[in-house]
Amino acid sequence: MSTRFQRITPFLWFASQAEEAANYYVSIFPNSTIGKTARYDKASAQACGQPEGAVMTMAFNLDGHDFVALNGGPIFSFTPAVSFVISCETQAEIDRYWDALSAGGDASAQQCGWLKDKFGLSWQVVPANMAELIAHPKAMQAMMQMKKIDIETLRRAAQ
């Protein structure tokens, strides 16, 4: 985990896939690590309906940003109301993150660079200069037709 102070840390609730998800995300983003893991003891396992010894929480860091994953049971699930934005400098970056995060997930129903990964978490994979590009009406129209963002198409539309 990082040595700097991070005031706000996303805390992600999974039914039982916290460890799998943390390892998956760490494998996708550069400069990422797994941190401390807490496991359910007998008392907490009984109270939460989780197996004794299963991961309760797992801290991880994605490219300098701290997260915590919790195995809390099937009480809550992710919605697109909360998403993580990945700002990309190149089309190759967009393609890499899009392909990795949409594998096993759902990118077909999404648009404008949004996708849902295999755990149901929403991501936006966009160019770093997205706000500048879509300030042009034709580029905004082009972006509204896209699922995965194509930077060159947006650039051409913005001219």
C-alpha positions in Angstrom: 0.0 0.0 0.0 1.1 3.6 -0.5 2.9 5.6 2.2 1.0 8.8 1.4 -2.2 9.7 3.1 -5.4 9.1 1.1 -8.4 10.7 2.8 -11.1 8.9 0.7 -10.8 5.2 -0.1 -13.3 3.4 -2.3 -14.7 0.4 -0.4 -16.2 -2.2 -2.7 -18.8 -4.7 -1.5 -18.6 -8.1 -3.1 -20.8 -11.1 -2.3 -17.8 -13.5 -2.1 -15.3 -12.5 -4.8 -13.3 -9.8 -3.1 -10.0 -11.7 -3.4 -10.6 -12.6 -7.0 -11.6 -9.1 -7.9 -8.6 -7.5 -6.2 -6.2 -9.8 -7.9 -7.9 -9.3 -11.2 -7.7 -5.5 -11.0 -4.1 -5.6 -9.8 -3.2 -7.7 -12.8 -4.7 -5.0 -15.2 -3.2 -1.8 -13.8 0.5 -1.0 -13.7 2.2 -0.2 -10.4 -0.5 -2.1 -8.4 -0.3 -4.2 -5.3 -2.3 -6.3 -2.9 -2.1 -5.0 0.7 -3.4 -6.4 4.0 -6.0 -9.1 4.1 -8.3 -9.8 7.0 -10.1 -13.1 7.3 -13.4 -14.1 9.0 -12.8 -15.8 12.3 -15.4 -18.1 13.8 -17.5 -15.4 15.4 -17.5 -13.0 12.5 -18.1 -15.8 10.0 -21.2 -16.9 12.0 -22.5 -13.3 12.3 -22.1 -12.6 8.6 -22.8 -16.0 7.1 -19.4 -16.3 5.5 -17.1 -19.3 5.8 -14.5 -19.2 8.6 -11.1 -18.3 7.1 -12.6 -16.7 4.0 -11.3 -13.2 3.1 -13.3 -10.5 4.9 -11.4 -7.5 3.5 -8.5 -7.1 1.1 -6.7 -3.8 0.7 -5.2 -3.2 -2.7 -3.7 -0.3 -4.6 -4.3 0.4 -8.3 -1.7 2.7 -9.9 -1.4 4.8 -6.7 -5.0 4.7 -5.6 -6.0 2.7 -2.5 -9.1 0.5 -2.5 -10.6 -2.1 -0.1 -12.7 -5.0 -1.2 -15.1 -6.7 1.3 -16.8 -10.1 1.1 -20.1 -9.0 2.6 -22.6 -11.5 1.1 -25.2 -10.9 -1.6 -27.0 -8.1 0.1 -25.8 -5.3 -2.2 -24.6 -5.1 -5.8 -22.9 -2.5 -8.0 -24.9 -0.1 -10.2 -23.7 2.3 -12.9 -24.5 5.1 -10.5 -20.9 4.8 -9.4 -18.1 4.2 -11.8 -14.3 4.6 -12.1 -12.9 6.7 -14.9 -9.6 5.7 -16.5 -8.0 8.5 -18.4 -5.9 7.3 -21.3 -3.3 9.1 -23.3 -3.4 6.8 -26.4 -5.8 4.5 -28.3 -3.6 1.6 -27.4 -4.3 2.3 -23.7 -8.0 2.6 -24.3 -8.0 -0.7 -26.2 -5.9 -2.5 -23.5 -8.1 -1.3 -20.5 -11.3 -1.8 -22.5 -10.4 -5.4 -23.5 -9.1 -6.4 -20.0 -12.0 -4.9 -18.0 -14.8 -6.0 -20.4 -13.6 -9.6 -20.6 -16.4 -11.6 -19.0 -18.4 -8.4 -18.3 -20.9 -6.4 -20.3 -19.7 -3.8 -22.7 -22.5 -4.4 -25.2 -25.3 -2.4 -23.4 -23.0 0.5 -22.5 -22.0 3.6 -24.5 -19.7 6.6 -24.4 -16.7 4.6 -23.1 -18.6 2.9 -20.2 -18.5 -0.8 -19.5 -19.3 -3.2 -16.7 -16.7 -5.7 -15.7 -17.3 -9.4 -14.8 -18.0 -8.3 -11.1 -20.6 -5.8 -12.2 -18.4 -2.7 -11.4 -18.8 0.1 -14.0 -15.8 1.8 -15.6 -15.4 4.6 -18.1 -12.4 4.2 -20.4 -11.8 7.6 -22.0 -9.2 9.8 -23.5 -7.4 12.1 -21.1 -8.6 15.1 -23.1 -12.3 13.9 -23.3 -13.8 17.1 -22.0 -11.9 19.1 -24.7 -12.9 16.8 -27.5 -16.6 16.6 -26.7 -16.8 20.4 -26.3 -17.3 20.3 -30.1 -20.9 19.3 -30.9 -19.9 17.0 -33.8 -17.5 15.2 -31.5 -20.2 14.9 -28.8 -22.5 13.4 -31.4 -19.8 10.9 -32.6 -19.1 9.9 -29.0 -22.7 9.2 -28.3 -22.6 6.6 -31.0 -19.6 4.8 -29.6 -19.3 2.0 -27.1 -15.5 1.9 -26.9 -14.0 5.4 -27.6 -12.1 5.9 -30.8 -9.8 8.9 -30.2 -9.1 9.5 -33.9 -12.8 9.6 -34.8 -13.4 12.1 -32.0 -10.5 14.2 -33.2 -11.7 14.3 -36.8 -15.2 15.2 -35.6 -13.9 18.0 -33.5 -12.1 19.7 -36.4 
